Amino acid sequence: MKVHAAAPPEEEEEEELVDPMDSIRQECVEKHCANFLEKLNECNDRKFSNTSNKMRNLQIRIVTSGRSLEGK
């Protein structure tokens, strides 16, 4: 009597699991947050576009702080 070994079961390929929160987050960024991010970037670009704006802001802060000290 011959005994035959059973063939090893074929390995099933597992599907890669996808976190649904990742797709929801990406969809939210693309649909809702993109407009806000664009406006924020426009404001930051405008504010920090050149050094004269930075210098003017610094001068305004210095003058404003000096006035508040003189009033006391």
Backbone as a chain_set.jsonl record, in Angstrom:
{"seq": "MKVHAAAPPEEEEEEELVDPMDSIRQECVEKHCANFLEKLNECNDRKFSNTSNKMRNLQIRIVTSGRSLEGK", "coords": {"N": [[0.825, -1.16, 0.0], [0.596, 2.123, -0.93], [1.344, 5.311, 0.328], [0.328, 8.467, -0.226], [1.461, 11.763, 0.01], [-0.5, 14.53, 0.907], [-1.191, 17.173, -1.309], [0.176, 20.376, -0.781], [-1.933, 23.007, 0.379], [-3.025, 25.516, -1.89], [-1.68, 28.743, -1.732], [-3.555, 31.484, -0.795], [-3.844, 34.651, -2.192], [-3.687, 37.518, -0.299], [-5.838, 40.268, -0.089], [-4.838, 43.635, -0.124], [-5.485, 45.561, 2.63], [-7.375, 48.521, 2.906], [-7.506, 51.537, 4.526], [-10.47, 53.131, 5.205], [-10.665, 55.687, 6.218], [-8.474, 57.088, 5.246], [-9.112, 57.56, 2.543], [-11.385, 59.132, 2.87], [-10.331, 61.339, 4.21], [-8.559, 62.33, 2.24], [-10.373, 62.999, 0.217], [-11.788, 65.027, 1.497], [-9.784, 66.959, 1.814], [-9.276, 67.587, -0.867], [-11.773, 68.556, -1.763], [-12.912, 70.363, 0.16], [-10.981, 71.705, 1.798], [-9.112, 72.735, 0.054], [-9.799, 75.233, -1.072], [-9.628, 76.948, 1.15], [-6.938, 76.648, 1.831], [-5.723, 77.669, -0.459], [-6.524, 80.375, -0.321], [-5.275, 81.093, 2.086], [-2.579, 80.778, 1.367], [-2.41, 82.763, -0.633], [-2.803, 85.078, 0.916], [-0.585, 84.917, 2.647], [1.481, 85.053, 0.754], [1.068, 87.604, -0.256], [1.443, 89.164, 2.041], [4.09, 88.572, 2.806], [5.528, 89.186, 0.543], [7.542, 90.98, -0.202], [10.51, 92.637, 1.052], [10.033, 95.247, 1.795], [7.443, 95.361, 2.785], [7.768, 93.844, 5.107], [9.539, 95.497, 6.469], [7.985, 97.809, 6.742], [5.916, 96.816, 8.362], [7.391, 96.265, 10.658], [8.222, 98.867, 11.324], [5.742, 100.035, 11.884], [4.993, 98.579, 14.136], [6.994, 99.383, 15.921], [6.537, 102.164, 16.126], [3.907, 102.142, 17.074], [4.216, 100.812, 19.518], [5.822, 102.643, 20.818], [4.12, 104.857, 21.062], [2.206, 103.852, 22.818], [3.698, 103.645, 25.101], [4.333, 106.307, 25.634], [1.867, 107.387, 26.327], [1.4, 106.519, 28.879]], "CA": [[0.0, 0.0, 0.0], [1.372, 3.353, -1.034], [0.734, 6.476, 0.975], [0.701, 9.698, -0.932], [1.305, 12.981, 0.818], [-1.478, 15.461, 0.342], [-0.571, 18.372, -1.889], [-0.031, 21.541, 0.097], [-2.999, 23.882, -0.133], [-2.523, 26.69, -2.601], [-1.745, 29.955, -0.904], [-4.446, 32.508, -1.316], [-3.277, 35.988, -2.088], [-4.529, 38.377, 0.528], [-6.048, 41.607, -0.597], [-4.292, 44.653, 0.768], [-6.557, 46.3, 3.288], [-7.299, 49.967, 2.734], [-8.209, 52.251, 5.591], [-11.435, 54.049, 4.592], [-10.433, 57.051, 6.705], [-7.508, 57.729, 4.352], [-9.805, 58.068, 1.355], [-12.272, 60.212, 3.313], [-9.476, 62.483, 4.492], [-8.074, 62.851, 0.966], [-11.517, 63.622, -0.447], [-12.068, 66.273, 2.216], [-8.724, 67.918, 1.469], [-9.451, 68.013, -2.25], [-13.027, 69.271, -1.998], [-13.266, 71.422, 1.108], [-9.856, 72.448, 2.349], [-8.279, 73.316, -1.001], [-10.12, 76.657, -1.204], [-9.082, 77.663, 2.294], [-5.484, 76.628, 1.719], [-5.371, 78.596, -1.527], [-6.681, 81.741, 0.204], [-4.214, 81.304, 3.071], [-1.328, 80.973, 0.637], [-2.471, 84.082, -1.266], [-2.588, 86.082, 1.964], [0.813, 84.85, 3.081], [2.325, 85.556, -0.336], [0.897, 89.057, -0.318], [2.023, 89.77, 3.238], [5.535, 88.392, 2.854], [6.007, 89.214, -0.834], [8.815, 91.697, -0.338], [11.084, 93.09, 2.326], [9.498, 96.546, 2.198], [6.285, 95.078, 3.643], [8.281, 93.425, 6.407], [10.112, 96.671, 7.118], [6.873, 98.687, 7.098], [5.26, 96.214, 9.52], [8.272, 96.468, 11.8], [8.148, 100.279, 11.693], [4.433, 100.276, 12.49], [5.034, 98.019, 15.494], [7.863, 100.218, 16.759], [5.836, 103.426, 16.365], [2.745, 101.847, 17.907], [4.649, 100.508, 20.887], [6.311, 103.901, 21.39], [2.964, 105.679, 21.443], [1.547, 103.313, 23.999], [4.539, 103.959, 26.253], [4.238, 107.742, 25.914], [0.563, 107.68, 26.907], [1.318, 106.069, 30.274]], "C": [[0.887, 1.246, 0.0], [0.599, 4.486, -0.361], [1.243, 7.707, 0.235], [0.468, 10.887, 0.007], [0.324, 13.906, 0.12], [-0.742, 16.681, -0.189], [-0.837, 19.547, -0.954], [-1.114, 22.441, -0.484], [-2.386, 25.105, -0.824], [-2.709, 27.915, -1.712], [-2.662, 30.97, -1.572], [-3.769, 33.862, -1.149], [-4.242, 36.854, -1.297], [-4.64, 39.743, -0.12], [-5.483, 42.596, 0.398], [-5.455, 45.465, 1.335], [-6.314, 47.797, 3.137], [-8.12, 50.607, 3.836], [-9.179, 53.244, 4.956], [-11.236, 55.494, 5.045], [-9.442, 57.797, 5.821], [-8.204, 58.317, 3.136], [-10.752, 59.211, 1.718], [-11.472, 61.484, 3.56], [-8.998, 63.134, 3.195], [-9.18, 63.571, 0.215], [-11.845, 64.97, 0.197], [-11.048, 67.348, 1.859], [-8.955, 68.466, 0.071], [-10.686, 68.875, -2.45], [-13.206, 70.495, -1.116], [-12.084, 72.305, 1.508], [-9.021, 73.155, 1.292], [-8.54, 74.808, -1.146], [-9.524, 77.465, -0.063], [-7.557, 77.732, 2.229], [-5.018, 77.599, 0.643], [-5.457, 80.04, -1.039], [-5.588, 82.059, 1.235], [-2.889, 81.561, 2.38], [-1.285, 82.323, -0.064], [-2.194, 85.179, -0.249], [-1.137, 86.097, 2.422], [1.755, 85.379, 2.009], [2.259, 87.07, -0.401], [1.59, 89.728, 0.868], [3.545, 89.711, 3.221], [6.18, 88.485, 1.474], [7.334, 89.957, -0.981], [9.271, 92.229, 1.005], [10.53, 94.437, 2.754], [8.259, 96.364, 3.075], [6.744, 94.682, 5.035], [8.816, 94.628, 7.174], [9.005, 97.612, 7.582], [6.13, 98.132, 8.314], [6.091, 96.406, 10.777], [8.211, 97.916, 12.273], [6.828, 100.602, 12.376], [4.42, 99.75, 13.919], [5.869, 98.884, 16.423], [7.148, 101.511, 17.118], [4.655, 103.194, 17.302], [3.152, 101.562, 19.346], [5.193, 101.763, 21.563], [5.194, 104.797, 21.843], [2.3, 105.165, 22.7], [2.365, 103.578, 25.242], [4.447, 105.427, 26.636], [2.938, 108.106, 26.618], [0.48, 107.309, 28.369], [1.929, 107.056, 31.216]], "O": [[1.796, 1.391, 0.818], [-0.622, 4.592, -0.474], [2.447, 7.929, 0.107], [-0.555, 10.996, 0.683], [0.329, 14.038, -1.104], [0.217, 17.155, 0.42], [-1.932, 19.692, -0.41], [-1.198, 22.615, -1.7], [-1.367, 25.642, -0.39], [-3.73, 28.093, -1.049], [-2.541, 31.261, -2.762], [-3.199, 34.168, -0.102], [-5.438, 36.916, -1.583], [-3.665, 40.296, -0.629], [-5.624, 42.428, 1.609], [-6.292, 45.983, 0.596], [-5.18, 48.268, 3.23], [-9.282, 50.259, 4.049], [-8.738, 54.13, 4.224], [-11.603, 56.424, 4.325], [-9.553, 59.012, 5.661], [-7.918, 59.447, 2.741], [-10.901, 60.158, 0.946], [-11.887, 62.574, 3.167], [-9.031, 64.358, 3.069], [-8.952, 64.635, -0.36], [-12.144, 65.938, -0.502], [-11.404, 68.504, 1.63], [-8.844, 69.671, -0.154], [-10.652, 69.83, -3.227], [-13.61, 71.554, -1.598], [-12.205, 73.529, 1.543], [-8.29, 74.092, 1.615], [-7.597, 75.579, -1.325], [-8.978, 78.546, -0.283], [-6.964, 78.765, 2.539], [-4.011, 78.284, 0.827], [-4.563, 80.841, -1.312], [-5.046, 83.164, 1.25], [-2.153, 82.468, 2.767], [-0.237, 82.967, -0.092], [-1.432, 86.106, -0.524], [-0.533, 87.16, 2.568], [2.721, 86.076, 2.32], [3.278, 87.737, -0.581], [2.251, 90.753, 0.703], [4.213, 90.681, 3.579], [7.256, 87.929, 1.254], [8.16, 89.582, -1.813], [8.507, 92.265, 1.969], [10.544, 94.757, 3.942], [8.049, 97.135, 4.012], [6.177, 95.131, 6.031], [8.58, 94.766, 8.375], [9.071, 98.153, 8.686], [5.754, 98.894, 9.205], [5.546, 96.68, 11.847], [8.155, 98.177, 13.475], [6.8, 101.362, 13.344], [3.891, 100.406, 14.816], [5.501, 99.097, 17.578], [7.147, 101.917, 18.28], [4.434, 103.976, 18.226], [2.5, 102.022, 20.284], [5.034, 101.922, 22.773], [5.293, 105.435, 22.891], [1.877, 105.947, 23.551], [1.807, 103.724, 26.329], [4.479, 105.765, 27.819], [2.911, 109.038, 27.422], [-0.443, 107.753, 29.052], [1.942, 106.829, 32.426]]}, "num_chains": 1, "name": "protein.A"}
